């Protein structure tokens, strides 16, 4: 795969320190390239939500993907409720997508992480299935519940317990990624 194709696929950025304007400007260039800027908020969404909102407000062509539910756990405190609500409010920006991955990182339960299922339902109701992606968090999931459980069993269990249509599941389990990274697929194949 060529360098340009790689950059169009997906870029994860370390979040710039608060108040560093150059970070936003650099990220805006990736919108022009058709790249997706991924945010991995390991220490919590609230630490970075203002910067993410600023990026989305100023640079509408920059697609943004929030990884791992934005590290929002099923809320048990006011701060966790605020983080979840701020994530849902990102739905007002049409260029924002959320990846439901690493269930074991956000769940307070063991496999099949039932406390996260309502989060998936609410994300789809708020963003629409065409802006939600599924991810396993491989290889890290291997030591928790295993790859097959993360990629086959968990979606199957959720599909039979949530109020989502087969079409919505098609989007979540592949359609959204295919559309979000459109063009990169074809370039990647051609580069082989």
C-alpha positions as CSV (number, residue, x, y, z in Angstrom):
1,X,0.0,0.0,0.0
2,X,1.4,3.4,-0.9
3,X,1.9,6.2,1.6
4,X,-1.0,8.3,0.2
5,X,-3.4,5.3,0.5
6,X,-2.3,4.7,4.0
7,X,-3.0,8.3,5.0
8,X,-6.4,8.1,3.4
9,X,-7.3,5.0,5.4
10,X,-7.1,6.2,9.0
11,X,-4.9,8.2,11.2
12,X,-4.9,8.1,15.0
13,X,-3.6,11.3,16.6
14,X,-2.3,11.9,20.0
15,X,-4.4,14.7,21.3
16,X,-2.6,18.1,21.3
17,X,-2.2,19.9,24.6
18,X,-5.0,22.2,25.4
19,X,-4.7,25.6,23.6
20,X,-2.3,24.4,20.9
21,X,-4.0,25.8,17.8
22,X,-1.5,24.2,15.4
23,X,-2.8,20.8,16.3
24,X,-6.2,21.6,14.8
25,X,-4.7,23.1,11.7
26,X,-2.7,20.0,11.1
27,X,-5.8,17.8,11.5
28,X,-7.7,20.0,9.1
29,X,-5.3,19.0,6.3
30,X,-6.3,15.4,6.7
31,X,-9.9,16.3,5.8
32,X,-8.6,17.6,2.5
33,X,-6.8,14.3,1.9
34,X,-9.9,12.3,2.8
35,X,-8.3,10.8,5.9
36,X,-10.2,9.9,9.0
37,X,-8.9,11.3,12.2
38,X,-9.3,8.9,15.0
39,X,-9.4,9.9,18.7
40,X,-8.3,7.5,21.3
41,X,-9.3,9.1,24.6
42,X,-7.6,6.6,27.0
43,X,-7.9,8.9,30.0
44,X,-11.5,9.9,29.3
45,X,-13.5,11.8,26.7
46,X,-14.0,14.9,28.9
47,X,-10.3,15.7,28.8
48,X,-10.5,16.2,25.0
49,X,-14.1,16.8,24.1
50,X,-13.7,20.6,23.7
51,X,-10.9,20.1,21.2
52,X,-12.9,17.5,19.2
53,X,-15.9,19.8,19.1
54,X,-13.7,22.7,17.9
55,X,-12.2,20.5,15.1
56,X,-15.7,19.4,14.0
57,X,-17.0,23.0,14.1
58,X,-14.2,24.5,12.1
59,X,-13.3,21.7,9.6
60,X,-16.5,20.1,8.3
61,X,-14.6,18.0,5.7
62,X,-12.4,16.3,8.4
63,X,-14.0,13.0,9.2
64,X,-13.7,12.0,12.9
65,X,-13.9,8.6,14.5
66,X,-14.2,8.2,18.2
67,X,-12.6,4.9,19.2
68,X,-13.8,2.5,21.9
69,X,-17.1,4.3,22.7
70,X,-14.9,7.3,23.6
71,X,-13.9,5.2,26.7
72,X,-17.3,6.1,28.1
73,X,-18.3,3.4,30.7
74,X,-21.9,2.7,31.6
75,X,-22.5,5.7,33.8
76,X,-22.4,5.3,37.5
77,X,-21.4,8.9,38.4
78,X,-22.3,12.5,37.3
79,X,-18.9,12.7,35.5
80,X,-19.6,9.5,33.6
81,X,-23.1,10.7,32.7
82,X,-21.7,14.0,31.4
83,X,-19.1,12.1,29.3
84,X,-21.7,9.9,27.7
85,X,-24.0,12.9,27.0
86,X,-21.1,14.8,25.4
87,X,-20.4,11.8,23.2
88,X,-24.0,11.7,22.1
89,X,-24.0,15.4,21.4
90,X,-21.2,14.9,18.9
91,X,-24.0,13.4,16.6
92,X,-24.8,17.0,15.6
93,X,-21.6,16.9,13.5
94,X,-22.3,14.8,10.4
95,X,-18.6,13.9,10.0
96,X,-18.4,12.1,13.4
97,X,-18.5,8.3,13.7
98,X,-18.2,6.1,16.8
99,X,-16.5,2.8,16.9
100,X,-18.0,0.3,19.3
101,X,-14.9,-1.7,20.1
102,X,-13.0,-2.9,23.1
103,X,-16.1,-3.8,25.0
104,X,-14.0,-5.3,27.7
105,X,-12.4,-1.9,28.3
106,X,-15.6,0.0,28.9
107,X,-17.8,-2.8,30.4
108,X,-18.0,-3.3,34.2
109,X,-19.0,-6.9,33.5
110,X,-17.3,-10.0,31.9
111,X,-18.2,-11.4,28.5
112,X,-20.8,-10.8,26.9
113,X,-20.6,-7.3,28.5
114,X,-24.4,-6.9,28.7
115,X,-24.0,-3.5,30.4
116,X,-22.7,-2.1,27.1
117,X,-25.6,-3.3,25.0
118,X,-27.9,-0.3,25.8
119,X,-24.9,2.0,24.9
120,X,-24.9,0.5,21.4
121,X,-28.6,0.8,21.1
122,X,-28.5,4.5,22.1
123,X,-25.6,5.3,19.8
124,X,-27.5,3.9,16.8
125,X,-30.6,5.8,17.8
126,X,-28.6,9.0,18.1
127,X,-26.1,8.8,15.3
128,X,-27.8,6.3,13.0
129,X,-26.3,2.9,12.1
130,X,-24.4,4.4,9.1
131,X,-22.1,6.3,11.6
132,X,-21.4,3.4,14.0
133,X,-18.6,0.8,13.4
134,X,-17.9,-2.5,15.0
135,X,-14.4,-3.3,16.2
136,X,-12.9,-6.2,18.1
137,X,-9.8,-4.6,19.6
138,X,-7.7,-7.5,18.4
139,X,-5.1,-8.6,19.6
140,X,-6.0,-7.4,23.0
141,X,-9.4,-9.1,23.1
142,X,-7.7,-12.5,22.7
143,X,-6.8,-12.7,26.3
144,X,-10.2,-11.5,27.5
145,X,-12.9,-13.4,25.6
146,X,-11.2,-14.5,22.4
147,X,-11.4,-13.3,18.8
148,X,-14.4,-15.5,17.8
149,X,-16.4,-14.4,20.8
150,X,-15.6,-10.7,20.0
151,X,-16.4,-10.9,16.3
152,X,-19.1,-13.6,16.0
153,X,-20.7,-14.4,19.3
154,X,-21.0,-10.9,20.8
155,X,-22.7,-9.3,17.7
156,X,-25.0,-12.4,17.4
157,X,-26.1,-12.1,21.1
158,X,-26.6,-8.4,20.8
159,X,-28.5,-8.7,17.5
160,X,-31.0,-11.0,19.2
161,X,-31.4,-8.8,22.2
162,X,-31.4,-5.2,20.8
163,X,-34.1,-3.4,18.7
164,X,-31.9,-3.0,15.6
165,X,-32.9,-4.1,12.2
166,X,-30.8,-6.5,10.0
167,X,-30.0,-3.5,7.8
168,X,-28.7,-1.5,10.8
169,X,-26.5,-4.5,11.7
170,X,-25.1,-4.6,8.2
171,X,-24.0,-1.0,8.5
172,X,-22.5,-1.5,11.9
173,X,-20.6,-4.7,11.1
174,X,-19.1,-3.5,7.8
175,X,-21.1,-1.1,5.7
176,X,-20.1,2.0,7.7
177,X,-16.4,1.1,7.5
178,X,-16.7,0.4,3.8
179,X,-18.3,3.8,3.1
180,X,-16.2,5.7,5.6
181,X,-12.9,4.5,4.0
182,X,-14.3,4.5,0.4
183,X,-11.5,5.0,-2.1
184,X,-8.9,3.7,0.3
185,X,-10.2,0.2,-0.3
186,X,-9.7,0.4,-4.1
187,X,-6.3,2.2,-3.8
188,X,-5.1,-0.4,-1.4
189,X,-6.1,-3.3,-3.7
190,X,-4.4,-1.5,-6.6
191,X,-1.2,-1.0,-4.6
192,X,-0.9,-4.8,-4.0
